[in-house]
Amino acid sequence: MSILIKNAWIVTQNEKREILQGNIYIEESKIVEIGDVNEEAEYVLNASGKIVMPGLINTHTHVGMTDMRGMADDVNLEEFLMKMWKEEAKRGREEIYKGAKLGIKEMLRTGTTAFVDMYSDEDAIAKAAKELGIRAFLGWAVVDEDITTQEGNPLNNAENFIKEFRNEELITPLIAPHAVYTCNEETLLKAKEIAEKYDTLITMHISETRKEVYEHRKRTGMRPVEWLEKIEFLNSKLIAAHLVWLTLHEIKILAKNGVKASHNPTSNMKLGNGGSMPLPEMLDNGILVTLGTDSTVSNNNLDMFEAMKFAALLHKNERWDASITNAQEILDFATINAAKALELNAGSIEEGRLADLVILNPAPNGLPLRKNTIVSNIVYSLTGLNVEHTIVNGKIVI
């Protein structure tokens, strides 16, 4: 397939963060040429008065839960988990597959071209992702065998899933130990061993709530990040979700081990986790920060434009400093930073990159298109409903 996008405002997210005006030519799965190009193409999209930007990358979801939206509102994390585990014990692969299709359609409609997931029965989610054409990094959830509701051993399930899907074009399997309160040392180290065996990424919830941190310290004498370093679990393949309750010492430990961070501001606020990810300190220590929505049960949507805005506003308000975050930095989290964390040749509009991008129509919001305000307007003024076209791997999927 070939696509020519004409007359666009192009938010490249390249190294210079250039804003260009011109055309983009896509052939097969890659961006081939940018600028004054008029190649013949199977599809020609007129983007006059519109914005083309890299597709957004959601680095923390539980997309198979989408059909349970609204079932655990206005409760804290502990009550949320009890409600969800009770409901999830009743669910099968068909419910997970249908939930995943709902969530993936929502993500594609709102400009997300790739996502990281954590759930059981990820093969059902892979089926939905392949049918709808999204790029999916799917982490089979692992907990201790004595508490699982999965059929079979979670570690074996995860390894079998990785073996089955490791050669798919749009599906990247990984392993996803749930948290320190559901995975003991043996489970975590076996999960890491599987990841090393197949050279996959790992994703995990870490230090989401104060209760999680304090109870772990009571059990082990250490905070979660300190303990994870002690057992030699931390590494550069790990994308840690939440990271709300951290000390500066723990931040330095994460940075030393090359751990990547998935910031989930909307979910953290909705669940009343208190405080927020110590974002300025993490950036000061060189941690690569990305953005996630979490599930539709704790968010309650998968719109990464909303996640960007909330990420910016949360820290401005909490630190009493409107300059503590800026729009360019936040857009980086959702695009180029996430691509780096996933070792993915995307996240920017450059020749040779994968053609994962979206076209936005700012007209309904009455936005003036100017180079010096276009990034701010993307982060603070637009929503996923401004997306007109979503292109994944060189194919128009919306």
N, C-alpha and C positions, 0 to 999 in steps of 0.2 A: 504494500500500500504506500502511496505517496500523498503528501498533504502540503499545500502551500497556504500559509497564513499571511494575509496581505494587510499593509497599512496599520500595523499594530504599534501601541506603546509597549515596549518590551522591558520588563523588569528582569534583567539577566541573572542577578545574584552571582555574577562572576567575581573574580578576585577583586576587581575594582568597583564592584557593585554598580555597574553602568546601567543607565536608563537610556534605551535607544528607541528610535522610530524607524520602522521598516518592515521587512518581510522575513518569514522563517520557512525554510524548506525542509521537510521531513521525508525520509525514505526508509521503508521497513521500520526498524525499531529506533533509529537514531536521528538526531538533528544533524543535517548535512551542511546547511549554509544559512547565514544570517546577514541581513542587510538589503542591498539593492539587488535582489534576486527575483527572477521571474521564470523559473523552470515550469514546464508543463507538469501538472499533477492530476491524480485521479480526483482529489477533493480540493476545492479552493474555498477558503473561508475568509470572508471580508471582515477584518477586525478594525475597521475605521472607527475611531472614537472609543476603542476598547483596550483593555489591558491584557497582555499575555504574561504569565508568570510561571515559575516552576510549580508543579503540583505539590500540595502540602503532604507532609509525612507525619502520620499519627503514631507515636512510639509507645503507646500503651492503651490497649483496648481489651475487652472481653466481648467480642462482637456476637458470639453465640447467645448472649443474654438479651439481645435487643427486644425480643418479644415480651420480656418481663418488665419493660419500662413502666415506672410508676408504682411498682409493687413494694418498694421499701423506701419511701420518701420520709423525710423529717425524723430520721433516727440516726444515732451515732454509729460508728463503724462496727462495734461489737454486736449491737442489735441487728444491724444491716447484715452482717455475716451469718448470724443465726437464722435470719429469715431466708437468706439466699441459699444456704446449705440445705435447709429443709425443703425448699422448692426444687433445687437442683437434683436432689435425690429421686424426684419423681420424673425427671426428664430423660428422654432418650435421644438417639441420634437424629431422628426426624425433627424434633423440636429445635435442637441445636442448629441443624441445617437451615430450617426456616427462619430462625432468629438471625443467623448469619446473613442470609440473603437480604433481610430487611436492613440490617446495619450496613452492609456493603453498598446497597443502593443509596442509602443516605450519605455515606462517605463520598461516593462518586458524584452524587448530585451537588455536594457542597465543596468539591474541589480537592478531596483527598485522593491521591493516586497510589499511595502505599501505606501499609499499616503493620504494626507489631501487635500480635495477639497472645493472650494467655488463657487457655481453657483446656478441658478434656475433650476427647473426640474431635481433635483438630482435623482429622481426615474428612469429617463431615463439613467442616468450615472450609477446607481446601477445595472440596467439590463446589461449594457456593462461589468461592473466589474465582475458580477457573471458569465457571459458567458466566460470570459477570465481567471478567477481564481486568480485575484489580491486581496490583502487585502486593503479595501478602507474605509477611514474615511470621510464621505460625509456631508458637511455643506450646508444646504439650505440657499441661500443668502437672507438676509432681508434688505430692505430699507423702508423708509417712504411710506405709502400707496399712498400718493398723487403724488409721482414721479415714481412709479413702472410701468414696462411694463409687469409684470406677470399677469396672470389671477387670480383674487381673491386677498385676503389679504396675503401679504408675511409671516406675523407671523403665520397665520392659516395654510398656506401651509407648513411652516417649522414644525409646531407641528404635522400635519397629517403625514408628511414624517417620523418623528421620531417614531410615534406610529406604522406605517406600517413596518418599517425595524429594530426595536430595538432588535429583537430576531434572526437576521441572523448571520451565523457563520463568514463570511468574511466581512460583511458590518456593519459598526458602524455609525449610523446617529448622527449628531450634528447640532448646529445652528450657522449661520455665518452672524451676522450683518456686513454690508459692511464697513462703515467708519463713522467718526464723521460728515462729510459733506453730508451724505445721510441718517443718522439716528439721529433723535432727542432724547431727554432724555426719552420720553415715550416709543419710539420704543426700545431703548437699554435696558431699565429696564424690559420691557415685554419679550424681548429675553432672558435676564438673568433668569427671572422667569420660562420660559419654560425649560431652561437648568437645573435649580434646580429641577423642577418637575420630570424630567425624568433622572436626574443624568447624563447629557451628557457634553461633552466638548463644548467650544465656540471658534470660531476663527474669527479674525477681522483684517483689515488693520489699522495700527496706525502710525501716524507721518511719512508717506512715503516721503513727499516733504516739502520744506520750505514754499511754498504757502499754503499748507493745515494747517500748524502750525500757520502761521501768520494770516491767515483769521479767524481761529478759535479763536485766541486770541483777534482779533478785535471784534468778536461777543460776546464773553463770558468773556473777561478779563483774561482768563486762557489758558495755553497751553493744548493740548488734554489730555495728561496723568494726569495732575493736575485736569482737569475737570472730567475725568472719575473716579478718586478717589473720588472727591467731591460728585458725584451722586451715589457712592457706586456700581459701575459696575465692578471694577477690582477684580479678584479672581484667585485662583490657578487652575481653570479649563480653563483659557483663554490662548490660543496660539495666540500671537500677531505677525502679519506679518509686516516686513520691519523695523520699529523702527529706522529710519535713523536720524531724527532731534530731538534728545533728549538732555536735560541738565543733569548734574550729579544729580540734585535734582529729576528729573523724573526717572532716573535710580534707585535711592534709593526707590522711590515710587513703582515701578514695583517689585523690589526685596522684599519689605515688604509685598506685596500682593501675592507673589508666582507666578506671571505671567511668562509664558514661552515665549521664543522668537524664531521666524522663520526668519533666515537671508537669504535674497534673493539677493546676490551680483550681479549676472549677469543681472537681470532685473533692479536693481537700476542703474547700470552703463549704460545700454543701453538706459534707459529713461532719462539719464542726470540729476538724482536727486541731484547731488552734494554731496560731502562728502560721508560718509558711516556710517553704524551702528557703534556706539562707542563700539566696541567689547571688547577691554581690560578692559574698565571701567565696562562693564556689567559682565564680568567674575569675576573681582575683587569683585563685590558686590553679587556674588553667583547666578546670573540669569542663568537658564538652557537654553543653546543656541542650536538650531537645524538648519537644512538647508532646503531651498526650491528653486525650479526653477522659480516659478511663471508660467504664461501661455506661450504657444509657440508663442503668438503674441508679448510678451514683452521680450522674452529670446534669441533665438527662438527655443530652444529644451528642452527636458526633461531629459537630461543626467546628472545624479547626480555626476558622476565623474568630469565633467566639473565644476559643481557648487562647488565641494570641492576645486579644484585647484584655481578657481577664488576667493573663500573666503580667501584662504591663501595668494594669491599674492596681492589682493587689500589692505589688511591691512599692509603688509610688505612695500609696496610702499608708502602708505599714511603716515605712521608713520616714514619713513626713518629708518626702523629697521627690518632686515631680521629675527630676532629671536622673533618678537612680536607674531607670530603664529607658530605652529609646526604641522607636519603631523599627529601625533597621536591625538592631540586635534581636528583637523578638521575631522578626521575619526570618532571620538566620536560623533561629532555633527550629523553626517549622520546615525549613527547606535544606539548606546546605549542611547545617550541623547534623541534622537527622540522617542525611545521606552518608556523611562521614561515619557516623556511629554504626550504620548498617553495612558499611563497606560497599556502597551502592554508587554506580556511575550516573548519578542524577543529582537533583537538588539545585541545579542552575541551568540556564539556557545558554549553552555553548556548543560549538561544532564538535561532534563526536560523543556528546552526552546522550543518554537514553532520552527518548522523546516522551517524557512524563510531564505534561504541562496543562494549564487551564487558561481559558479565555473568560475574562470578567467583563460584564457590562455595567459601568458605573452610572449610566443615565438615570435609572430610577431614583438614585440618591442625589442627583443634581450635582455631581462632583466635577469641579474643573480639573482638567488634566494638565498638570504642570510637573516638570521634572523634580522640582524641589519639594513637592508635597505628595507625590504619588505613593511612596512607601508608607507614609503616615496615614494616608487615606485608606490604604489596603488594611492596615492593622486596626485603625480606630473607627472607620466609617462603614466598611463593607461587611457583608455576611456571606455565608455560603450560597444564599439564594441569588447573589449577583453572578454566580457561575453560569455561563451559557454553554460552554463546551469543556469536556474533560477528555484528555488524550492520555492513554497509558500504553507504553511500549510501541508508540507509533500508530495506535488504533483509536479512532473516535468511539468512546464508550458512552458518552452523554452528549 
